[in-house]
Amino acid sequence: MGYGELTIRSYDGQIDRAGVEDLERRCEVAELDDELVGVIQGSIKRVTGLHKPPDNLAKVGYVLGLRVAPVHRRKGIGLSLVRKLEEWFVAYDVDYAYMATEKDNEASVKLFTKKLGYVQFRTPAILVHPVNNRVFHISSNIEIAKLKIEEAENLYKKFMASTEFFPYDIGNILRNKLSLGTWVAYPRGESRGEFGSNGQVPNSWAMLSVWNSGELFKLRLGKAPLSCLIYTKSSKLIDKFFPCFKLPAIPDFYHPFGFYFMYGVHHEGPLSGKLVRSLCQFVHNMATKSKDCKVIVTEVGGNDSLRVHIPHWKLLSCPEDLWCIKALKNEKKNTLHELTKLPPTIALFVDPREV
Protein backbone atom coordinates (compact mmCIF):
# COMPACT_ATOMS: atom_id res chain seq x y z
CA MET A 1 0.00 0.00 0.00
CA GLY A 2 1.42 3.38 -0.94
CA TYR A 3 1.51 6.46 1.23
CA GLY A 4 1.29 10.14 0.41
CA GLU A 5 4.25 12.49 0.53
CA LEU A 6 5.75 13.14 3.96
CA THR A 7 6.52 16.80 4.69
CA ILE A 8 8.65 17.97 7.62
CA ARG A 9 8.47 21.67 8.47
CA SER A 10 8.77 24.10 11.38
CA TYR A 11 6.00 24.29 13.95
CA ASP A 12 3.40 27.05 13.46
CA GLY A 13 1.63 27.83 16.71
CA GLN A 14 -1.48 29.30 15.11
CA ILE A 15 -1.98 26.49 12.64
CA ASP A 16 -0.57 23.45 14.45
CA ARG A 17 -1.38 23.87 18.14
CA ALA A 18 -4.69 21.99 18.08
CA GLY A 19 -3.25 19.17 15.98
CA VAL A 20 -0.19 18.77 18.19
CA GLU A 21 -2.34 18.74 21.32
CA ASP A 22 -4.46 16.04 19.70
CA LEU A 23 -1.31 14.00 19.05
CA GLU A 24 -0.35 14.36 22.70
CA ARG A 25 -3.82 13.29 23.81
CA ARG A 26 -3.52 10.22 21.61
CA CYS A 27 -0.27 9.84 23.43
CA GLU A 28 1.53 8.90 21.45
CA VAL A 29 5.47 18.34 12.94
CA ALA A 30 5.26 15.85 10.26
CA GLU A 31 2.51 16.02 7.67
CA LEU A 32 1.16 13.20 5.53
CA ASP A 33 -1.32 14.42 2.92
CA ASP A 34 -1.91 17.58 5.02
CA GLU A 35 -2.55 15.55 8.21
CA LEU A 36 -0.31 16.09 11.24
CA VAL A 37 1.13 12.65 12.00
CA GLY A 38 4.28 13.44 13.96
CA VAL A 39 6.01 16.11 15.99
CA ILE A 40 9.45 16.64 17.56
CA GLN A 41 11.02 19.38 19.65
CA GLY A 42 14.60 20.44 20.18
CA SER A 43 16.60 22.95 22.18
CA ILE A 44 20.20 24.17 22.05
CA LYS A 45 22.33 25.38 24.93
CA ARG A 46 25.91 25.58 26.14
CA VAL A 47 26.94 23.39 29.06
CA THR A 48 30.00 22.61 31.14
CA GLY A 49 31.12 19.29 32.60
CA LEU A 50 31.59 17.38 29.33
CA HIS A 51 34.98 18.78 28.23
CA LYS A 52 38.11 19.27 30.26
CA PRO A 53 39.36 22.85 30.89
CA PRO A 54 40.26 25.17 29.34
CA ASP A 55 37.89 24.19 26.51
CA ASN A 56 35.20 23.12 28.95
CA LEU A 57 32.18 24.57 27.14
CA ALA A 58 30.16 22.37 24.80
CA LYS A 59 27.12 23.19 22.70
CA VAL A 60 24.47 20.47 23.03
CA GLY A 61 21.13 19.86 21.36
CA TYR A 62 18.38 18.15 23.29
CA VAL A 63 15.88 15.93 21.45
CA LEU A 64 12.49 15.78 23.14
CA GLY A 65 8.80 15.41 22.50
CA LEU A 66 9.07 12.90 19.65
CA ARG A 67 5.52 11.77 18.91
CA VAL A 68 4.07 9.82 16.00
CA ALA A 69 0.36 9.05 15.63
CA PRO A 70 -0.23 5.36 16.44
CA VAL A 71 -1.69 4.49 13.01
CA HIS A 72 1.36 5.98 11.27
CA ARG A 73 4.11 4.29 13.26
CA ARG A 74 6.72 1.99 11.68
CA LYS A 75 6.76 4.07 8.52
CA GLY A 76 10.07 5.84 9.21
CA ILE A 77 8.39 9.08 10.30
CA GLY A 78 10.18 9.19 13.68
CA LEU A 79 13.51 8.54 11.96
CA SER A 80 12.90 11.37 9.48
CA LEU A 81 11.91 13.79 12.24
CA VAL A 82 15.07 13.13 14.27
CA ARG A 83 17.32 13.46 11.22
CA LYS A 84 15.70 16.76 10.31
CA LEU A 85 16.23 18.02 13.84
CA GLU A 86 19.88 16.92 13.73
CA GLU A 87 20.32 18.96 10.54
CA TRP A 88 19.08 21.98 12.47
CA PHE A 89 21.56 21.20 15.27
CA VAL A 90 24.44 20.96 12.79
CA ALA A 91 23.44 24.28 11.20
CA TYR A 92 23.86 25.89 14.64
CA ASP A 93 27.27 24.29 15.27
CA VAL A 94 26.09 21.83 17.95
CA ASP A 95 28.74 19.45 19.32
CA TYR A 96 26.49 16.73 20.71
CA ALA A 97 22.85 15.69 20.48
CA TYR A 98 21.30 13.84 23.40
CA MET A 99 17.93 12.47 24.44
CA ALA A 100 16.22 10.73 27.35
CA THR A 101 13.81 7.82 27.29
CA GLU A 102 12.54 5.04 29.50
CA LYS A 103 15.05 2.21 29.60
CA ASP A 104 12.39 -0.37 28.74
CA ASN A 105 11.06 1.62 25.76
CA GLU A 106 12.47 -0.80 23.21
CA ALA A 107 11.18 1.06 20.16
CA SER A 108 12.77 4.36 21.21
CA VAL A 109 16.07 2.77 22.30
CA LYS A 110 16.30 0.83 19.02
CA LEU A 111 15.56 3.94 16.93
CA PHE A 112 18.27 6.05 18.54
CA THR A 113 21.00 3.45 19.18
CA LYS A 114 20.58 1.11 16.21
CA LYS A 115 19.44 3.46 13.45
CA LEU A 116 20.77 6.88 14.47
CA GLY A 117 24.10 6.04 16.11
CA TYR A 118 23.46 7.29 19.64
CA VAL A 119 25.24 5.56 22.52
CA GLN A 120 23.85 4.88 25.98
CA PHE A 121 25.39 7.41 28.32
CA ARG A 122 23.78 7.75 31.76
CA THR A 123 20.96 6.07 33.70
CA PRO A 124 19.61 8.63 36.18
CA ALA A 125 16.70 7.94 38.52
CA ILE A 126 13.42 9.90 38.40
CA LEU A 127 12.03 10.21 41.92
CA VAL A 128 8.37 11.09 42.45
CA HIS A 129 6.57 11.89 45.70
CA PRO A 130 2.83 12.59 45.92
CA VAL A 131 1.56 15.75 47.57
CA ASN A 132 -1.04 15.18 50.27
CA ASN A 133 -2.61 17.35 52.94
CA ARG A 134 -0.22 16.37 55.70
CA VAL A 135 2.41 18.95 56.57
CA PHE A 136 5.87 17.67 57.42
CA HIS A 137 7.46 18.79 60.68
CA ILE A 138 10.90 20.30 60.11
CA SER A 139 13.35 20.22 62.99
CA SER A 140 13.88 23.52 64.78
CA ASN A 141 17.61 22.75 64.68
CA ILE A 142 17.60 23.31 60.90
CA GLU A 143 17.53 26.72 59.28
CA ILE A 144 16.00 27.06 55.80
CA ALA A 145 16.53 30.31 53.93
CA LYS A 146 15.57 31.54 50.47
CA LEU A 147 18.45 32.91 48.43
CA LYS A 148 18.50 35.94 46.20
CA ILE A 149 18.88 35.04 42.54
CA GLU A 150 22.41 36.47 42.41
CA GLU A 151 23.41 34.46 45.50
CA ALA A 152 22.00 31.25 44.03
CA GLU A 153 23.72 31.86 40.70
CA ASN A 154 27.09 32.37 42.40
CA LEU A 155 26.73 29.23 44.52
CA TYR A 156 25.74 27.08 41.55
CA LYS A 157 28.66 28.33 39.48
CA LYS A 158 31.06 27.73 42.32
CA PHE A 159 29.91 24.27 43.42
CA MET A 160 28.22 22.68 40.38
CA ALA A 161 29.98 24.10 37.31
CA SER A 162 31.91 20.83 36.85
CA THR A 163 28.72 18.76 36.93
CA GLU A 164 27.76 17.10 33.67
CA PHE A 165 25.29 19.15 31.59
CA PHE A 166 25.52 22.18 33.88
CA PRO A 167 23.89 25.02 31.87
CA TYR A 168 26.10 27.99 31.10
CA ASP A 169 23.02 30.23 31.29
CA ILE A 170 22.06 29.15 34.81
CA GLY A 171 21.15 32.76 35.54
CA ASN A 172 18.42 32.69 32.88
CA ILE A 173 16.94 29.57 34.46
CA LEU A 174 16.88 31.11 37.93
CA ARG A 175 15.27 34.29 36.56
CA ASN A 176 12.60 32.42 34.62
CA LYS A 177 9.06 33.07 35.88
CA LEU A 178 8.55 29.32 36.34
CA SER A 179 11.43 29.11 38.83
CA LEU A 180 9.90 29.61 42.26
CA GLY A 181 13.21 30.16 44.01
CA THR A 182 16.30 28.59 45.55
CA TRP A 183 16.57 27.53 49.18
CA VAL A 184 19.44 26.43 51.40
CA ALA A 185 19.36 24.40 54.60
CA TYR A 186 22.01 24.30 57.31
CA PRO A 187 22.28 23.67 61.06
CA ARG A 188 20.82 26.60 62.92
CA GLY A 189 23.44 29.06 64.11
CA GLU A 190 26.16 27.98 61.66
CA SER A 191 25.73 30.83 59.19
CA ARG A 192 25.88 34.53 59.90
CA GLY A 193 24.79 37.26 57.57
CA GLU A 194 24.02 36.39 53.95
CA PHE A 195 24.54 32.72 53.16
CA GLY A 196 27.68 32.09 51.13
CA SER A 197 28.96 35.65 51.45
CA ASN A 198 32.72 35.87 50.94
CA GLY A 199 32.64 32.26 49.73
CA GLN A 200 32.04 30.91 53.22
CA VAL A 201 29.54 28.10 53.78
CA PRO A 202 28.79 25.92 56.86
CA ASN A 203 30.43 22.52 57.30
CA SER A 204 27.12 20.90 56.35
CA TRP A 205 24.61 22.45 53.99
CA ALA A 206 22.28 21.68 51.10
CA MET A 207 20.52 23.64 48.39
CA LEU A 208 17.88 23.14 45.70
CA SER A 209 15.65 25.13 43.37
CA VAL A 210 12.01 24.59 42.47
CA TRP A 211 10.40 24.83 39.03
CA ASN A 212 6.63 25.07 38.66
CA SER A 213 6.04 22.81 35.66
CA GLY A 214 2.29 22.96 36.25
CA GLU A 215 2.23 26.53 34.93
CA LEU A 216 3.45 25.25 31.57
CA PHE A 217 1.43 22.06 31.11
CA LYS A 218 -0.76 19.61 32.99
CA LEU A 219 -0.58 15.83 33.29
CA ARG A 220 -3.34 13.27 33.57
CA LEU A 221 -3.37 9.52 34.14
CA GLY A 222 -5.44 8.01 31.35
CA LYS A 223 -5.74 4.36 32.31
CA ALA A 224 -4.75 2.64 35.53
CA PRO A 225 -5.29 -0.81 37.05
CA LEU A 226 -8.53 -1.22 38.97
CA SER A 227 -6.51 -2.03 42.10
CA CYS A 228 -4.81 1.38 41.90
CA LEU A 229 -8.15 3.14 41.53
CA ILE A 230 -9.62 1.26 44.50
CA TYR A 231 -6.58 2.05 46.66
CA THR A 232 -6.78 5.73 45.73
CA LYS A 233 -10.43 6.01 46.73
CA SER A 234 -10.22 3.86 49.86
CA SER A 235 -7.05 5.51 51.17
CA LYS A 236 -8.68 8.94 50.93
CA LEU A 237 -11.73 7.73 52.84
CA ILE A 238 -9.58 6.14 55.55
CA ASP A 239 -7.42 9.26 55.76
CA LYS A 240 -10.55 11.39 56.16
CA PHE A 241 -12.33 9.35 58.80
CA PHE A 242 -9.39 7.61 60.51
CA PRO A 243 -6.44 10.03 60.27
CA CYS A 244 -4.65 8.26 63.12
CA PHE A 245 -3.90 5.36 60.72
CA LYS A 246 -1.64 7.70 58.66
CA LEU A 247 -2.20 5.64 55.53
CA PRO A 248 -0.44 7.27 52.54
CA ALA A 249 -3.04 8.61 50.11
CA ILE A 250 -2.54 8.74 46.35
CA PRO A 251 -3.67 12.08 44.88
CA ASP A 252 -6.32 12.28 42.19
CA PHE A 253 -4.31 11.64 39.02
CA TYR A 254 -7.38 11.11 36.85
CA HIS A 255 -7.95 14.83 36.29
CA PRO A 256 -5.32 17.30 34.93
CA PHE A 257 -2.70 18.19 37.53
CA GLY A 258 0.60 20.03 37.80
CA PHE A 259 3.88 19.22 39.51
CA TYR A 260 6.92 20.86 41.04
CA PHE A 261 10.35 19.86 39.73
CA MET A 262 13.29 20.15 42.13
CA TYR A 263 16.53 20.89 40.30
CA GLY A 264 20.09 21.85 41.15
CA VAL A 265 20.12 19.68 44.27
CA HIS A 266 23.54 19.97 45.92
CA HIS A 267 24.80 18.95 49.35
CA GLU A 268 28.04 18.96 51.32
CA GLY A 269 29.08 17.80 54.78
CA PRO A 270 28.30 14.93 57.17
CA LEU A 271 24.79 16.20 57.98
CA SER A 272 23.86 17.12 54.42
CA GLY A 273 21.65 14.08 53.81
CA LYS A 274 19.33 15.12 56.62
CA LEU A 275 19.37 18.68 55.29
CA VAL A 276 18.36 17.53 51.80
CA ARG A 277 15.44 15.61 53.28
CA SER A 278 14.37 18.70 55.22
CA LEU A 279 14.47 20.80 52.04
CA CYS A 280 12.33 18.23 50.24
CA GLN A 281 9.84 18.29 53.09
CA PHE A 282 9.83 22.08 52.93
CA VAL A 283 9.00 21.93 49.21
CA HIS A 284 6.21 19.44 49.94
CA ASN A 285 4.72 21.79 52.52
CA MET A 286 4.92 24.59 49.98
CA ALA A 287 3.19 22.41 47.37
CA THR A 288 0.24 21.69 49.69
CA LYS A 289 -0.73 25.34 49.26
CA SER A 290 -0.95 24.93 45.49
CA LYS A 291 -4.29 23.89 44.06
CA ASP A 292 -2.88 22.00 41.07
CA CYS A 293 0.41 20.51 42.34
CA LYS A 294 -0.11 16.78 42.98
CA VAL A 295 3.46 15.45 42.84
CA ILE A 296 7.03 16.58 43.39
CA VAL A 297 9.62 15.26 40.95
CA THR A 298 13.39 15.30 40.80
CA GLU A 299 16.07 13.47 38.82
CA VAL A 300 19.42 12.38 40.23
CA GLY A 301 22.45 10.49 38.94
CA GLY A 302 22.20 6.72 39.00
CA ASN A 303 25.01 6.43 41.57
CA ASP A 304 24.02 9.51 43.56
CA SER A 305 23.57 8.76 47.26
CA LEU A 306 21.04 11.60 47.33
CA ARG A 307 18.25 9.24 46.31
CA VAL A 308 18.32 7.73 49.79
CA HIS A 309 17.54 11.11 51.35
CA ILE A 310 14.91 12.32 48.87
CA PRO A 311 11.39 11.22 49.84
CA HIS A 312 9.79 9.28 46.98
CA TRP A 313 7.43 6.45 46.22
CA LYS A 314 8.87 3.48 44.33
CA LEU A 315 5.41 2.90 42.89
CA LEU A 316 5.54 6.25 41.08
CA SER A 317 9.29 6.58 40.44
CA CYS A 318 11.54 5.35 37.64
CA PRO A 319 14.77 3.84 39.03
CA GLU A 320 16.56 3.91 35.67
CA ASP A 321 15.86 6.50 33.02
CA LEU A 322 18.16 6.34 29.99
CA TRP A 323 20.16 9.16 28.43
CA CYS A 324 21.74 8.59 25.00
CA ILE A 325 24.22 10.89 23.28
CA LYS A 326 25.76 11.34 19.83
CA ALA A 327 28.69 13.40 18.56
CA LEU A 328 27.70 15.59 15.62
CA LYS A 329 31.30 16.59 14.81
CA ASN A 330 34.05 14.18 13.84
CA GLU A 331 36.55 15.85 16.18
CA LYS A 332 34.20 15.22 19.13
CA LYS A 333 33.87 11.48 18.59
CA ASN A 334 37.05 10.63 20.50
CA THR A 335 35.93 12.83 23.40
CA LEU A 336 32.56 11.11 23.42
CA HIS A 337 34.24 7.70 23.41
CA GLU A 338 36.26 8.71 26.46
CA LEU A 339 33.14 10.02 28.21
CA THR A 340 31.18 6.83 27.70
CA LYS A 341 34.06 4.70 29.00
CA LEU A 342 34.38 6.67 32.23
CA PRO A 343 32.44 5.48 35.30
CA PRO A 344 29.12 7.33 35.66
CA THR A 345 29.47 10.58 37.54
CA ILE A 346 27.69 10.87 40.86
CA ALA A 347 25.87 14.10 40.07
CA LEU A 348 23.94 15.36 37.05
CA PHE A 349 22.37 18.73 36.45
CA VAL A 350 18.93 18.29 34.91
CA ASP A 351 17.74 21.43 33.16
CA PRO A 352 14.12 22.07 34.23
CA ARG A 353 13.37 23.63 30.84
CA GLU A 354 13.77 20.15 29.32
CA VAL A 355 11.45 18.30 31.68
C-alpha positions as CSV (number, residue, x, y, z in Angstrom):
1,M,0.0,0.0,0.0
2,G,1.4,3.4,-0.9
3,Y,1.5,6.5,1.2
4,G,1.3,10.1,0.4
5,E,4.2,12.5,0.5
6,L,5.8,13.1,4.0
7,T,6.5,16.8,4.7
8,I,8.7,18.0,7.6
9,R,8.5,21.7,8.5
10,S,8.8,24.1,11.4
11,Y,6.0,24.3,14.0
12,D,3.4,27.1,13.5
13,G,1.6,27.8,16.7
14,Q,-1.5,29.3,15.1
15,I,-2.0,26.5,12.6
16,D,-0.6,23.4,14.5
17,R,-1.4,23.9,18.1
18,A,-4.7,22.0,18.1
19,G,-3.3,19.2,16.0
20,V,-0.2,18.8,18.2
21,E,-2.3,18.7,21.3
22,D,-4.5,16.0,19.7
23,L,-1.3,14.0,19.0
24,E,-0.3,14.4,22.7
25,R,-3.8,13.3,23.8
26,R,-3.5,10.2,21.6
27,C,-0.3,9.8,23.4
28,E,1.5,8.9,21.5
29,V,5.5,18.3,12.9
30,A,5.3,15.9,10.3
31,E,2.5,16.0,7.7
32,L,1.2,13.2,5.5
33,D,-1.3,14.4,2.9
34,D,-1.9,17.6,5.0
35,E,-2.5,15.5,8.2
36,L,-0.3,16.1,11.2
37,V,1.1,12.7,12.0
38,G,4.3,13.4,14.0
39,V,6.0,16.1,16.0
40,I,9.4,16.6,17.6
41,Q,11.0,19.4,19.6
42,G,14.6,20.4,20.2
43,S,16.6,22.9,22.2
44,I,20.2,24.2,22.1
45,K,22.3,25.4,24.9
46,R,25.9,25.6,26.1
47,V,26.9,23.4,29.1
48,T,30.0,22.6,31.1
49,G,31.1,19.3,32.6
50,L,31.6,17.4,29.3
51,H,35.0,18.8,28.2
52,K,38.1,19.3,30.3
53,P,39.4,22.9,30.9
54,P,40.3,25.2,29.3
55,D,37.9,24.2,26.5
56,N,35.2,23.1,28.9
57,L,32.2,24.6,27.1
58,A,30.2,22.4,24.8
59,K,27.1,23.2,22.7
60,V,24.5,20.5,23.0
61,G,21.1,19.9,21.4
62,Y,18.4,18.1,23.3
63,V,15.9,15.9,21.5
64,L,12.5,15.8,23.1
65,G,8.8,15.4,22.5
66,L,9.1,12.9,19.6
67,R,5.5,11.8,18.9
68,V,4.1,9.8,16.0
69,A,0.4,9.1,15.6
70,P,-0.2,5.4,16.4
71,V,-1.7,4.5,13.0
72,H,1.4,6.0,11.3
73,R,4.1,4.3,13.3
74,R,6.7,2.0,11.7
75,K,6.8,4.1,8.5
76,G,10.1,5.8,9.2
77,I,8.4,9.1,10.3
78,G,10.2,9.2,13.7
79,L,13.5,8.5,12.0
80,S,12.9,11.4,9.5
81,L,11.9,13.8,12.2
82,V,15.1,13.1,14.3
83,R,17.3,13.5,11.2
84,K,15.7,16.8,10.3
85,L,16.2,18.0,13.8
86,E,19.9,16.9,13.7
87,E,20.3,19.0,10.5
88,W,19.1,22.0,12.5
89,F,21.6,21.2,15.3
90,V,24.4,21.0,12.8
91,A,23.4,24.3,11.2
92,Y,23.9,25.9,14.6
93,D,27.3,24.3,15.3
94,V,26.1,21.8,18.0
95,D,28.7,19.5,19.3
96,Y,26.5,16.7,20.7
97,A,22.8,15.7,20.5
98,Y,21.3,13.8,23.4
99,M,17.9,12.5,24.4
100,A,16.2,10.7,27.3
101,T,13.8,7.8,27.3
102,E,12.5,5.0,29.5
103,K,15.0,2.2,29.6
104,D,12.4,-0.4,28.7
105,N,11.1,1.6,25.8
106,E,12.5,-0.8,23.2
107,A,11.2,1.1,20.2
108,S,12.8,4.4,21.2
109,V,16.1,2.8,22.3
110,K,16.3,0.8,19.0
111,L,15.6,3.9,16.9
112,F,18.3,6.0,18.5
113,T,21.0,3.5,19.2
114,K,20.6,1.1,16.2
115,K,19.4,3.5,13.5
116,L,20.8,6.9,14.5
117,G,24.1,6.0,16.1
118,Y,23.5,7.3,19.6
119,V,25.2,5.6,22.5
120,Q,23.9,4.9,26.0
121,F,25.4,7.4,28.3
122,R,23.8,7.8,31.8
123,T,21.0,6.1,33.7
124,P,19.6,8.6,36.2
125,A,16.7,7.9,38.5
126,I,13.4,9.9,38.4
127,L,12.0,10.2,41.9
128,V,8.4,11.1,42.5
129,H,6.6,11.9,45.7
130,P,2.8,12.6,45.9
131,V,1.6,15.8,47.6
132,N,-1.0,15.2,50.3
133,N,-2.6,17.4,52.9
134,R,-0.2,16.4,55.7
135,V,2.4,19.0,56.6
136,F,5.9,17.7,57.4
137,H,7.5,18.8,60.7
138,I,10.9,20.3,60.1
139,S,13.3,20.2,63.0
140,S,13.9,23.5,64.8
141,N,17.6,22.7,64.7
142,I,17.6,23.3,60.9
143,E,17.5,26.7,59.3
144,I,16.0,27.1,55.8
145,A,16.5,30.3,53.9
146,K,15.6,31.5,50.5
147,L,18.5,32.9,48.4
148,K,18.5,35.9,46.2
149,I,18.9,35.0,42.5
150,E,22.4,36.5,42.4
151,E,23.4,34.5,45.5
152,A,22.0,31.3,44.0
153,E,23.7,31.9,40.7
154,N,27.1,32.4,42.4
155,L,26.7,29.2,44.5
156,Y,25.7,27.1,41.5
157,K,28.7,28.3,39.5
158,K,31.1,27.7,42.3
159,F,29.9,24.3,43.4
160,M,28.2,22.7,40.4
161,A,30.0,24.1,37.3
162,S,31.9,20.8,36.8
163,T,28.7,18.8,36.9
164,E,27.8,17.1,33.7
165,F,25.3,19.2,31.6
166,F,25.5,22.2,33.9
167,P,23.9,25.0,31.9
168,Y,26.1,28.0,31.1
169,D,23.0,30.2,31.3
170,I,22.1,29.2,34.8
171,G,21.1,32.8,35.5
172,N,18.4,32.7,32.9
173,I,16.9,29.6,34.5
174,L,16.9,31.1,37.9
175,R,15.3,34.3,36.6
176,N,12.6,32.4,34.6
177,K,9.1,33.1,35.9
178,L,8.6,29.3,36.3
179,S,11.4,29.1,38.8
180,L,9.9,29.6,42.3
181,G,13.2,30.2,44.0
182,T,16.3,28.6,45.6
183,W,16.6,27.5,49.2
184,V,19.4,26.4,51.4
185,A,19.4,24.4,54.6
186,Y,22.0,24.3,57.3
187,P,22.3,23.7,61.1
188,R,20.8,26.6,62.9
189,G,23.4,29.1,64.1
190,E,26.2,28.0,61.7
191,S,25.7,30.8,59.2
192,R,25.9,34.5,59.9
193,G,24.8,37.3,57.6
194,E,24.0,36.4,53.9
195,F,24.5,32.7,53.2
196,G,27.7,32.1,51.1
197,S,29.0,35.6,51.4
198,N,32.7,35.9,50.9
199,G,32.6,32.3,49.7
200,Q,32.0,30.9,53.2
201,V,29.5,28.1,53.8
202,P,28.8,25.9,56.9
203,N,30.4,22.5,57.3
204,S,27.1,20.9,56.3
205,W,24.6,22.5,54.0
206,A,22.3,21.7,51.1
207,M,20.5,23.6,48.4
208,L,17.9,23.1,45.7
209,S,15.7,25.1,43.4
210,V,12.0,24.6,42.5
211,W,10.4,24.8,39.0
212,N,6.6,25.1,38.7
213,S,6.0,22.8,35.7
214,G,2.3,23.0,36.2
215,E,2.2,26.5,34.9
216,L,3.5,25.3,31.6
217,F,1.4,22.1,31.1
218,K,-0.8,19.6,33.0
219,L,-0.6,15.8,33.3
220,R,-3.3,13.3,33.6
221,L,-3.4,9.5,34.1
222,G,-5.4,8.0,31.3
223,K,-5.7,4.4,32.3
224,A,-4.7,2.6,35.5
225,P,-5.3,-0.8,37.1
226,L,-8.5,-1.2,39.0
227,S,-6.5,-2.0,42.1
228,C,-4.8,1.4,41.9
229,L,-8.1,3.1,41.5
230,I,-9.6,1.3,44.5
231,Y,-6.6,2.1,46.7
232,T,-6.8,5.7,45.7
233,K,-10.4,6.0,46.7
234,S,-10.2,3.9,49.9
235,S,-7.1,5.5,51.2
236,K,-8.7,8.9,50.9
237,L,-11.7,7.7,52.8
238,I,-9.6,6.1,55.6
239,D,-7.4,9.3,55.8
240,K,-10.5,11.4,56.2
241,F,-12.3,9.4,58.8
242,F,-9.4,7.6,60.5
243,P,-6.4,10.0,60.3
244,C,-4.6,8.3,63.1
245,F,-3.9,5.4,60.7
246,K,-1.6,7.7,58.7
247,L,-2.2,5.6,55.5
248,P,-0.4,7.3,52.5
249,A,-3.0,8.6,50.1
250,I,-2.5,8.7,46.3
251,P,-3.7,12.1,44.9
252,D,-6.3,12.3,42.2
253,F,-4.3,11.6,39.0
254,Y,-7.4,11.1,36.9
255,H,-7.9,14.8,36.3
256,P,-5.3,17.3,34.9
257,F,-2.7,18.2,37.5
258,G,0.6,20.0,37.8
259,F,3.9,19.2,39.5
260,Y,6.9,20.9,41.0
261,F,10.3,19.9,39.7
262,M,13.3,20.2,42.1
263,Y,16.5,20.9,40.3
264,G,20.1,21.9,41.2
265,V,20.1,19.7,44.3
266,H,23.5,20.0,45.9
267,H,24.8,18.9,49.3
268,E,28.0,19.0,51.3
269,G,29.1,17.8,54.8
270,P,28.3,14.9,57.2
271,L,24.8,16.2,58.0
272,S,23.9,17.1,54.4
273,G,21.7,14.1,53.8
274,K,19.3,15.1,56.6
275,L,19.4,18.7,55.3
276,V,18.4,17.5,51.8
277,R,15.4,15.6,53.3
278,S,14.4,18.7,55.2
279,L,14.5,20.8,52.0
280,C,12.3,18.2,50.2
281,Q,9.8,18.3,53.1
282,F,9.8,22.1,52.9
283,V,9.0,21.9,49.2
284,H,6.2,19.4,49.9
285,N,4.7,21.8,52.5
286,M,4.9,24.6,50.0
287,A,3.2,22.4,47.4
288,T,0.2,21.7,49.7
289,K,-0.7,25.3,49.3
290,S,-0.9,24.9,45.5
291,K,-4.3,23.9,44.1
292,D,-2.9,22.0,41.1
293,C,0.4,20.5,42.3
294,K,-0.1,16.8,43.0
295,V,3.5,15.4,42.8
296,I,7.0,16.6,43.4
297,V,9.6,15.3,40.9
298,T,13.4,15.3,40.8
299,E,16.1,13.5,38.8
300,V,19.4,12.4,40.2
301,G,22.4,10.5,38.9
302,G,22.2,6.7,39.0
303,N,25.0,6.4,41.6
304,D,24.0,9.5,43.6
305,S,23.6,8.8,47.3
306,L,21.0,11.6,47.3
307,R,18.3,9.2,46.3
308,V,18.3,7.7,49.8
309,H,17.5,11.1,51.3
310,I,14.9,12.3,48.9
311,P,11.4,11.2,49.8
312,H,9.8,9.3,47.0
313,W,7.4,6.4,46.2
314,K,8.9,3.5,44.3
315,L,5.4,2.9,42.9
316,L,5.5,6.3,41.1
317,S,9.3,6.6,40.4
318,C,11.5,5.4,37.6
319,P,14.8,3.8,39.0
320,E,16.6,3.9,35.7
321,D,15.9,6.5,33.0
322,L,18.2,6.3,30.0
323,W,20.2,9.2,28.4
324,C,21.7,8.6,25.0
325,I,24.2,10.9,23.3
326,K,25.8,11.3,19.8
327,A,28.7,13.4,18.6
328,L,27.7,15.6,15.6
329,K,31.3,16.6,14.8
330,N,34.1,14.2,13.8
331,E,36.5,15.8,16.2
332,K,34.2,15.2,19.1
333,K,33.9,11.5,18.6
334,N,37.1,10.6,20.5
335,T,35.9,12.8,23.4
336,L,32.6,11.1,23.4
337,H,34.2,7.7,23.4
338,E,36.3,8.7,26.5
339,L,33.1,10.0,28.2
340,T,31.2,6.8,27.7
341,K,34.1,4.7,29.0
342,L,34.4,6.7,32.2
343,P,32.4,5.5,35.3
344,P,29.1,7.3,35.7
345,T,29.5,10.6,37.5
346,I,27.7,10.9,40.9
347,A,25.9,14.1,40.1
348,L,23.9,15.4,37.1
349,F,22.4,18.7,36.4
350,V,18.9,18.3,34.9
351,D,17.7,21.4,33.2
352,P,14.1,22.1,34.2
353,R,13.4,23.6,30.8
354,E,13.8,20.1,29.3
355,V,11.5,18.3,31.7
